[in-house]
Amino acid sequence: MTFEIIFVLLALLGMVIALILDKMRPGMVLFSVVVLFLCAGILTPKEMLEGFSNKGMITVAMLFLVSEGIRQSGALGQLIKKLLPQGKTTVFKAQLRMLPTISFISAFLNNTPVVVIFAPIIKRWAESVKLPATKFLIPLSYVTILGGICTLIGTSTNLVVHGMILEAGYEGFTMFELGKVGIFIAVAGIVYLFLFSSRLLPDVRKDAVKLDDEPEEHSDLHRVEAVLGPRFPGINKKLKDFNFKRHYGAEVKEIKRNGQSYTQDLENEYFREGDTVVVMADDSFVQTWGESSVFVMLANGKDTEPVASKGKRWFALALLILMITGATVGELPAVKEAFPDIKLDMFFFVSVTTIIMAWTKIFPARKYTKYISWDILITIACAFAISKAMVNSGVADAVAKYIIGLTEHYGPQVLLAAVFIITNLFTELITNNAAAALAFPLALSISSQLGVSPMPFFVVICMAASASFSTPIGYQTNLIVQGIGNYKFTDFVRIGLPLNIITFLISIFLIPLIWPF
């Protein structure tokens, strides 16, 4: 054990603990660790900064803008309203109409805006048809995750792993390559939700605060649910130390967290990221803060999503289809030969699509920085540097030797299972991109020492890092639906753990068949 190995292991342990405790944003935690490696001479300045110019990271940034363009076109809001059955129906029939379509949409759009748009609409619809919204909101989050694993652009994790593969000198993923296994996982997962979600999820938990409870003189106020985002300035502060009413002109009546509702002694309650705060506010609250990154989602029981003209909706959808088709066709050998000087990949087409959307005002070009999740981008950029530090220090090789030693009498398929379990544990406790960053150099070292193809290990990282079903903390969409549905932590464990097992079994069985060792 050299000094560098011990130093990196201790830093990574500290990073994992800091991410679990959630005392700081993931991007800053990872950036702090990267600076430590720079100070220790494990990383050079060039290696530290390489992730910030990585094509995968910049592609993720532009996909945020494309997703925002689709959101502002109003296409998603109109679609979900047509999918929701009107009149008398059942949970199963409603899920049958919704879940497959939402999964398909999330294969090409960022998960968060899909859930932010759909969750309040679905909750409001469920109340109108007298069905428990709790039967739909966790499945909504899960199917966006399941759809995301089917394409290269479905989740930022796939693009991160793709970027690391290219950095390591291997051929990356094509647009739909991950779908060879992802579609089987998605179909099995959706069938599982059809069959068991109604039994495993709780009946509706009534909100503690209703507008009817308010005195008549407050009749101009509305009950608004606000999910606190990472940029909310009162995070980790007590309500009495952070004057919510002075900042936002609304009075806090309830804080919902982990299925618990806090209405008494609110002044001494702390604000936490992902909390759902119920406030009494007038119409100006949603209008003022609807596009702010302070709140991840605002729901006031009304339509708050923009409704653009039909022409604008179709134009936005046409751009999305052209982007996906162009990136797919651009990977064909004949196209590569026809255009040898231009790489017609996803980066090319997402760049063109973003610029067209900005100039045609599908999203406000002056506000484009508001629609990008900078913390996710910093996390991704630092993930590349951490992965490099694990290789430079010898940690990746040392841990790989240890894992191989434990399973020396078994084949590479057992090691594939070990990589899945390690990655999946990390993604449930920290973040998906950080989990991929820790697992990638291990996978590369294991395959190198075994003398087998690394591609099965790369694919299994993508599946395992996205399969954040058993806790609400690994994926932002889980946090969003936890608050609006008033779910408990155990609700995610009960329904999510079997889904993790399904993903694990299909991955370990299919991946070696599709990408042989």
VMD Tcl script that draws the C-alpha trace (Angstrom):
set ca {
  {0.00 0.00 0.00}
  {1.71 3.15 -1.20}
  {1.03 6.64 0.18}
  {-0.90 7.54 -2.98}
  {-3.21 4.51 -2.67}
  {-3.92 5.21 1.01}
  {-4.49 8.92 0.30}
  {-6.92 8.27 -2.56}
  {-8.85 5.61 -0.62}
  {-9.24 7.92 2.39}
  {-10.33 10.80 0.14}
  {-12.89 8.60 -1.63}
  {-14.20 7.35 1.72}
  {-14.57 10.95 2.88}
  {-16.32 11.82 -0.39}
  {-18.86 9.01 0.00}
  {-19.59 10.00 3.62}
  {-20.00 13.66 2.64}
  {-22.39 12.74 -0.17}
  {-24.47 10.51 2.12}
  {-24.67 13.20 4.82}
  {-25.70 15.72 2.12}
  {-23.99 18.64 3.83}
  {-22.90 20.11 0.50}
  {-23.94 19.84 -3.14}
  {-22.47 16.77 -4.92}
  {-20.58 18.93 -7.44}
  {-18.75 20.81 -4.70}
  {-17.98 17.59 -2.78}
  {-16.42 16.01 -5.86}
  {-14.61 19.22 -6.78}
  {-13.11 19.38 -3.26}
  {-11.77 15.84 -3.65}
  {-10.32 16.67 -7.07}
  {-8.50 19.68 -5.60}
  {-7.05 17.42 -2.88}
  {-5.71 15.10 -5.58}
  {-4.23 18.11 -7.38}
  {-2.48 19.26 -4.16}
  {-1.10 15.76 -3.57}
  {0.34 15.58 -7.09}
  {-1.90 12.68 -8.08}
  {-3.55 14.79 -10.78}
  {-1.96 17.36 -13.06}
  {-3.88 20.59 -13.81}
  {-4.48 19.28 -17.33}
  {-5.97 16.01 -16.00}
  {-8.08 17.93 -13.50}
  {-9.63 20.11 -16.21}
  {-10.10 17.52 -18.96}
  {-13.60 16.64 -17.78}
  {-14.76 20.24 -18.21}
  {-14.12 20.04 -21.95}
  {-15.44 16.52 -22.41}
  {-17.96 16.09 -25.23}
  {-20.23 13.96 -23.03}
  {-20.44 16.65 -20.36}
  {-21.19 19.41 -22.87}
  {-23.76 17.19 -24.60}
  {-25.56 16.82 -21.26}
  {-25.57 20.63 -20.88}
  {-27.20 21.12 -24.28}
  {-29.71 18.33 -23.66}
  {-30.94 20.35 -20.67}
  {-31.75 23.15 -23.10}
  {-33.42 20.83 -25.61}
  {-35.57 19.37 -22.81}
  {-36.49 22.90 -21.71}
  {-37.48 23.76 -25.27}
  {-39.81 20.76 -25.40}
  {-41.24 21.74 -21.99}
  {-41.85 25.35 -22.98}
  {-43.50 24.26 -26.22}
  {-46.25 22.72 -24.06}
  {-46.06 19.42 -25.97}
  {-45.57 17.25 -22.87}
  {-48.43 18.80 -20.92}
  {-50.83 18.31 -23.83}
  {-49.68 14.72 -24.31}
  {-50.21 13.61 -20.70}
  {-53.70 15.13 -20.66}
  {-54.63 13.04 -23.70}
  {-53.16 9.92 -22.10}
  {-55.09 10.28 -18.83}
  {-58.46 8.50 -19.05}
  {-61.46 10.64 -18.23}
  {-64.41 9.32 -16.27}
  {-64.51 6.10 -14.30}
  {-61.37 3.96 -14.58}
  {-59.04 1.72 -12.57}
  {-55.40 2.06 -11.48}
  {-54.37 -0.75 -13.86}
  {-56.14 0.74 -16.90}
  {-54.72 4.19 -16.21}
  {-51.19 2.84 -15.77}
  {-51.56 0.83 -18.98}
  {-52.19 4.05 -20.91}
  {-49.53 6.14 -19.17}
  {-46.46 4.16 -18.19}
  {-45.22 2.78 -21.55}
  {-45.60 6.16 -23.27}
  {-43.84 8.05 -20.47}
  {-41.01 5.51 -20.56}
  {-40.62 6.07 -24.31}
  {-40.54 9.87 -23.86}
  {-37.88 9.68 -21.13}
  {-35.59 7.71 -23.46}
  {-34.99 10.97 -25.33}
  {-35.57 13.72 -22.76}
  {-34.11 14.58 -19.38}
  {-36.06 12.74 -16.65}
  {-36.51 15.71 -14.32}
  {-38.65 17.99 -16.56}
  {-40.79 14.98 -17.52}
  {-41.58 14.28 -13.86}
  {-41.90 17.97 -12.95}
  {-44.53 18.46 -15.67}
  {-46.40 15.17 -15.25}
  {-46.47 14.75 -11.44}
  {-48.83 17.65 -10.53}
  {-51.08 16.94 -13.53}
  {-51.35 13.26 -12.58}
  {-52.01 14.10 -8.92}
  {-54.75 16.56 -9.86}
  {-56.28 14.07 -12.32}
  {-56.20 11.23 -9.75}
  {-58.12 13.37 -7.26}
  {-60.72 14.24 -9.91}
  {-61.39 10.56 -10.79}
  {-61.18 9.50 -7.12}
  {-58.09 7.29 -7.45}
  {-55.13 7.46 -5.02}
  {-52.32 9.53 -6.57}
  {-49.85 7.43 -4.55}
  {-50.47 4.56 -6.99}
  {-49.06 6.63 -9.88}
  {-46.27 8.94 -8.70}
  {-43.52 6.43 -7.77}
  {-44.28 4.44 -10.97}
  {-43.98 7.75 -12.87}
  {-40.45 8.27 -11.53}
  {-39.46 4.65 -12.09}
  {-40.59 4.46 -15.72}
  {-38.61 7.61 -16.55}
  {-35.54 5.83 -15.15}
  {-36.37 2.64 -17.08}
  {-36.80 4.58 -20.30}
  {-33.56 6.45 -19.75}
  {-31.40 3.30 -19.78}
  {-32.52 2.43 -23.33}
  {-30.62 5.13 -25.25}
  {-27.32 6.96 -25.14}
  {-29.04 10.26 -24.31}
  {-31.68 8.86 -21.96}
  {-29.66 9.72 -18.86}
  {-26.51 11.69 -18.16}
  {-24.90 8.54 -16.71}
  {-24.87 6.85 -20.11}
  {-23.14 9.86 -21.66}
  {-20.62 9.98 -18.78}
  {-19.69 6.31 -19.24}
  {-19.62 6.82 -23.03}
  {-17.17 9.71 -22.54}
  {-14.96 7.63 -20.25}
  {-14.92 4.79 -22.79}
  {-13.73 7.19 -25.50}
  {-11.08 8.63 -23.14}
  {-9.83 5.08 -22.50}
  {-9.37 4.57 -26.24}
  {-12.31 2.27 -26.95}
  {-15.26 2.60 -29.31}
  {-18.18 4.24 -27.51}
  {-21.88 3.44 -27.56}
  {-24.12 4.07 -30.53}
  {-27.48 5.80 -30.04}
  {-29.56 2.68 -29.37}
  {-26.86 0.16 -28.42}
  {-27.77 0.15 -24.73}
  {-31.34 -0.59 -25.74}
  {-30.27 -4.16 -26.58}
  {-30.49 -4.88 -22.86}
  {-32.26 -1.74 -21.65}
  {-35.50 -2.52 -23.48}
  {-35.77 -5.93 -21.80}
  {-35.23 -4.33 -18.39}
  {-37.74 -1.57 -19.16}
  {-40.43 -4.01 -20.36}
  {-39.92 -6.32 -17.35}
  {-39.95 -3.33 -15.00}
  {-43.15 -1.89 -16.46}
  {-44.89 -5.29 -16.31}
  {-43.79 -5.60 -12.67}
  {-45.28 -2.16 -11.92}
  {-48.53 -3.12 -13.68}
  {-48.85 -6.27 -11.57}
  {-47.63 -5.19 -8.15}
  {-47.49 -1.40 -7.72}
  {-51.16 -1.12 -6.75}
  {-50.66 -3.70 -3.98}
  {-47.29 -2.48 -2.74}
  {-47.93 1.26 -2.74}
  {-50.00 2.92 0.00}
  {-53.44 4.40 -0.42}
  {-53.65 8.17 -0.63}
  {-52.24 10.06 2.32}
  {-54.38 13.13 2.86}
  {-52.65 16.48 2.95}
  {-52.58 18.05 6.40}
  {-53.30 21.53 5.02}
  {-56.27 22.30 2.81}
  {-57.51 25.63 1.56}
  {-60.83 24.92 3.29}
  {-59.05 25.12 6.64}
  {-58.19 28.77 6.08}
  {-60.28 31.69 7.34}
  {-62.55 33.41 4.82}
  {-60.46 36.56 4.69}
  {-57.71 34.55 3.04}
  {-59.91 33.41 0.18}
  {-57.59 35.06 -2.36}
  {-54.82 32.69 -1.32}
  {-54.13 29.27 -2.78}
  {-52.54 26.13 -1.47}
  {-49.21 25.71 -3.29}
  {-46.78 22.79 -2.98}
  {-43.15 23.80 -3.55}
  {-40.35 21.23 -3.78}
  {-37.14 22.83 -2.50}
  {-34.26 22.72 -4.96}
  {-30.50 22.78 -4.27}
  {-30.34 26.56 -4.78}
  {-32.96 27.34 -2.15}
  {-31.07 29.73 0.19}
  {-32.69 28.38 3.35}
  {-31.34 24.83 3.07}
  {-30.24 23.51 6.51}
  {-31.71 26.59 8.23}
  {-34.62 26.72 10.64}
  {-37.82 28.40 9.48}
  {-37.48 30.98 12.26}
  {-33.96 31.85 11.04}
  {-35.06 32.10 7.40}
  {-38.01 34.40 6.87}
  {-39.80 32.57 4.05}
  {-42.63 35.10 3.92}
  {-40.27 38.05 3.55}
  {-38.31 36.29 0.77}
  {-41.23 34.88 -1.23}
  {-44.41 36.55 0.00}
  {-45.99 33.26 1.11}
  {-46.66 31.69 4.49}
  {-45.41 28.17 5.25}
  {-48.17 25.93 6.63}
  {-46.65 22.47 6.32}
  {-43.36 20.72 5.59}
  {-43.52 17.20 4.11}
  {-40.50 14.94 4.34}
  {-40.11 11.15 4.13}
  {-43.85 10.58 4.42}
  {-44.05 12.73 7.56}
  {-46.10 15.89 7.74}
  {-44.90 18.70 10.02}
  {-47.48 21.32 10.92}
  {-46.72 21.94 14.60}
  {-43.77 23.98 15.90}
  {-42.76 24.78 12.30}
  {-40.51 27.63 13.43}
  {-37.97 25.07 14.70}
  {-38.06 22.83 11.63}
  {-35.07 22.81 9.29}
  {-35.42 23.14 5.52}
  {-33.85 20.20 3.62}
  {-33.29 19.79 -0.10}
  {-36.18 17.82 -1.57}
  {-38.65 18.90 1.13}
  {-42.14 19.70 -0.09}
  {-43.26 22.94 1.54}
  {-46.98 23.72 1.56}
  {-47.56 27.47 1.50}
  {-50.53 29.80 1.27}
  {-49.85 32.22 -1.59}
  {-51.62 34.31 -4.21}
  {-51.37 33.80 -7.98}
  {-48.22 35.91 -8.25}
  {-46.17 33.32 -6.33}
  {-46.23 30.72 -9.12}
  {-45.87 33.40 -11.82}
  {-42.79 34.86 -10.08}
  {-41.02 31.68 -9.01}
  {-42.27 29.16 -11.58}
  {-39.05 29.21 -13.62}
  {-36.71 29.72 -10.68}
  {-34.14 27.06 -9.81}
  {-34.89 27.78 -6.14}
  {-37.87 25.42 -6.43}
  {-37.66 22.19 -8.39}
  {-41.42 22.11 -8.82}
  {-44.45 24.25 -7.97}
  {-47.97 22.86 -7.95}
  {-51.08 24.85 -7.10}
  {-53.80 22.58 -8.44}
  {-53.96 24.50 -11.71}
  {-52.26 24.35 -15.10}
  {-49.00 26.25 -14.74}
  {-47.11 24.84 -17.70}
  {-46.80 27.09 -20.77}
  {-49.22 26.45 -23.61}
  {-47.66 27.48 -26.90}
  {-49.26 27.49 -30.31}
  {-49.84 24.19 -32.06}
  {-47.27 25.15 -34.70}
  {-44.61 25.76 -32.08}
  {-45.33 22.40 -30.41}
  {-45.01 20.52 -33.68}
  {-41.85 22.40 -34.64}
  {-40.21 21.55 -31.28}
  {-41.15 17.88 -31.66}
  {-39.87 17.87 -35.26}
  {-36.51 19.23 -34.09}
  {-36.30 16.51 -31.44}
  {-37.09 13.78 -33.97}
  {-34.55 15.18 -36.46}
  {-31.90 15.30 -33.71}
  {-32.45 11.65 -32.76}
  {-32.72 10.47 -36.40}
  {-29.67 12.46 -37.46}
  {-27.51 11.09 -34.64}
  {-28.64 7.52 -35.45}
  {-28.11 7.78 -39.21}
  {-24.80 9.60 -38.69}
  {-23.37 6.44 -37.10}
  {-23.91 4.36 -40.25}
  {-20.68 3.42 -42.09}
  {-21.97 4.77 -45.41}
  {-22.66 8.18 -43.86}
  {-19.24 8.26 -42.21}
  {-17.62 7.56 -45.59}
  {-19.72 10.24 -47.30}
  {-18.77 12.90 -44.73}
  {-15.24 12.02 -43.58}
  {-14.47 15.54 -42.33}
  {-17.60 15.95 -40.18}
  {-18.47 13.67 -37.26}
  {-22.25 13.48 -37.44}
  {-22.74 12.19 -33.90}
  {-25.08 13.16 -31.06}
  {-22.84 16.08 -30.09}
  {-23.18 17.55 -33.58}
  {-26.95 17.24 -33.78}
  {-27.71 18.35 -30.22}
  {-25.54 21.44 -30.85}
  {-27.48 22.31 -34.01}
  {-30.85 21.63 -32.33}
  {-29.99 23.82 -29.33}
  {-29.05 26.77 -31.53}
  {-32.16 26.45 -33.68}
  {-34.36 26.32 -30.56}
  {-32.67 29.42 -29.15}
  {-32.97 31.48 -32.35}
  {-36.58 30.45 -32.98}
  {-37.41 31.34 -29.35}
  {-38.63 27.87 -28.38}
  {-36.86 28.62 -25.11}
  {-35.87 32.18 -24.04}
  {-32.27 32.58 -25.20}
  {-31.60 35.34 -22.66}
  {-32.38 32.94 -19.80}
  {-30.56 29.87 -21.10}
  {-28.22 29.63 -18.10}
  {-31.22 29.11 -15.78}
  {-32.20 25.88 -17.49}
  {-28.86 24.11 -17.05}
  {-28.19 22.12 -13.88}
  {-24.65 23.33 -13.25}
  {-24.13 21.07 -10.24}
  {-24.73 17.99 -12.39}
  {-22.24 19.27 -14.98}
  {-19.57 19.94 -12.32}
  {-20.23 16.49 -10.86}
  {-19.73 14.92 -14.30}
  {-16.56 16.92 -15.03}
  {-15.07 15.99 -11.64}
  {-16.08 12.36 -12.15}
  {-13.61 12.14 -15.04}
  {-10.82 13.54 -12.84}
  {-11.61 11.17 -9.94}
  {-11.58 8.22 -12.31}
  {-8.17 9.36 -13.61}
  {-6.86 9.72 -10.03}
  {-7.92 6.15 -9.24}
  {-5.89 4.95 -12.21}
  {-2.85 7.18 -11.55}
  {-2.58 6.20 -7.88}
  {-2.94 2.49 -8.47}
  {-6.18 2.25 -6.50}
  {-8.11 0.84 -9.46}
  {-5.58 -1.96 -10.01}
  {-5.30 -2.74 -6.28}
  {-9.04 -2.98 -5.73}
  {-9.47 -4.96 -8.95}
  {-6.83 -7.50 -7.79}
  {-8.61 -7.80 -4.45}
  {-12.01 -8.41 -6.07}
  {-10.51 -10.93 -8.51}
  {-8.80 -12.67 -5.59}
  {-12.09 -13.10 -3.79}
  {-13.65 -14.71 -6.86}
  {-10.59 -16.41 -8.41}
  {-12.37 -19.76 -8.77}
  {-15.24 -18.22 -10.71}
  {-15.60 -16.83 -14.20}
  {-15.89 -13.20 -15.35}
  {-19.69 -13.36 -15.02}
  {-19.37 -13.40 -11.21}
  {-17.08 -10.37 -11.41}
  {-19.66 -8.70 -13.63}
  {-22.22 -9.30 -10.88}
  {-19.80 -7.85 -8.31}
  {-19.36 -4.67 -10.40}
  {-23.14 -4.33 -10.69}
  {-23.66 -4.68 -6.93}
  {-20.87 -2.21 -6.07}
  {-22.15 0.37 -8.57}
  {-25.76 -0.07 -7.51}
  {-24.96 0.35 -3.81}
  {-23.12 3.57 -4.59}
  {-25.93 4.95 -6.76}
  {-28.52 4.32 -4.02}
  {-26.39 6.14 -1.44}
  {-24.75 8.96 -3.39}
  {-25.43 9.99 -7.01}
  {-25.53 8.05 -10.26}
  {-22.70 9.97 -11.92}
  {-20.41 9.67 -8.88}
  {-21.20 5.94 -8.76}
  {-20.20 5.57 -12.42}
  {-16.97 7.51 -11.76}
  {-15.96 5.12 -8.96}
  {-16.94 1.96 -10.82}
  {-15.47 2.70 -14.26}
  {-11.73 2.45 -13.43}
  {-12.43 -0.73 -11.41}
  {-14.22 -2.27 -14.39}
  {-11.38 -1.30 -16.72}
  {-8.75 -2.80 -14.41}
  {-10.72 -6.01 -13.81}
  {-11.19 -6.64 -17.54}
  {-7.53 -5.83 -18.21}
  {-6.25 -8.20 -15.55}
  {-8.59 -10.96 -16.71}
  {-7.69 -10.37 -20.35}
  {-11.34 -10.08 -21.43}
  {-13.36 -7.44 -23.28}
  {-14.27 -4.50 -21.02}
  {-17.52 -3.74 -22.88}
  {-19.78 -6.01 -20.74}
  {-18.47 -4.22 -17.64}
  {-19.08 -0.79 -19.19}
  {-22.68 -1.69 -20.04}
  {-23.36 -3.13 -16.59}
  {-22.18 0.15 -15.02}
  {-24.77 2.04 -17.10}
  {-27.54 -0.31 -15.97}
  {-26.52 -0.41 -12.31}
  {-25.84 3.33 -11.95}
  {-29.29 4.19 -13.29}
  {-31.17 1.54 -11.28}
  {-31.85 3.80 -8.29}
  {-35.16 2.35 -7.16}
  {-34.76 1.39 -3.50}
  {-34.17 4.83 -1.98}
  {-35.46 8.33 -2.80}
  {-32.03 9.96 -2.43}
  {-30.14 8.58 -5.43}
  {-32.31 10.16 -8.14}
  {-33.85 13.64 -8.13}
  {-37.11 12.40 -9.66}
  {-37.57 10.06 -6.69}
  {-37.16 13.01 -4.33}
  {-39.73 15.03 -6.26}
  {-42.44 12.37 -6.16}
  {-41.64 11.54 -2.52}
  {-42.68 15.04 -1.49}
  {-45.72 15.50 -3.71}
  {-46.98 11.98 -2.95}
  {-46.05 12.17 0.74}
  {-44.29 8.79 0.52}
  {-42.24 7.22 3.28}
  {-38.69 5.94 2.75}
  {-40.01 2.38 3.24}
  {-42.42 2.80 0.31}
  {-39.44 3.06 -2.04}
  {-37.73 0.05 -0.44}
  {-40.86 -2.10 -0.65}
  {-41.53 -1.53 -4.33}
  {-38.02 -0.62 -5.51}
  {-35.96 -3.52 -4.17}
  {-37.63 -6.16 -6.40}
  {-37.07 -3.79 -9.35}
  {-33.36 -3.62 -8.47}
  {-33.26 -7.43 -8.42}
  {-35.04 -7.66 -11.79}
  {-32.52 -5.22 -13.31}
  {-29.63 -7.19 -11.80}
  {-30.80 -10.62 -13.06}
  {-31.56 -9.44 -16.61}
  {-28.27 -7.52 -16.82}
  {-26.10 -10.41 -15.62}
  {-27.84 -12.89 -17.91}
  {-28.19 -10.83 -21.11}
  {-25.13 -8.57 -21.20}
  {-22.53 -11.39 -21.66}
  {-24.70 -12.84 -24.47}
  {-24.92 -9.53 -26.35}
  {-21.37 -8.30 -25.57}
  {-19.25 -11.47 -25.13}
  {-16.24 -11.45 -22.84}
}
mol new
graphics top color blue
foreach p $ca { graphics top sphere $p radius 0.5 }
foreach p [lrange $ca 0 end-1] q [lrange $ca 1 end] { graphics top cylinder $p $q radius 0.2 }
display resetview
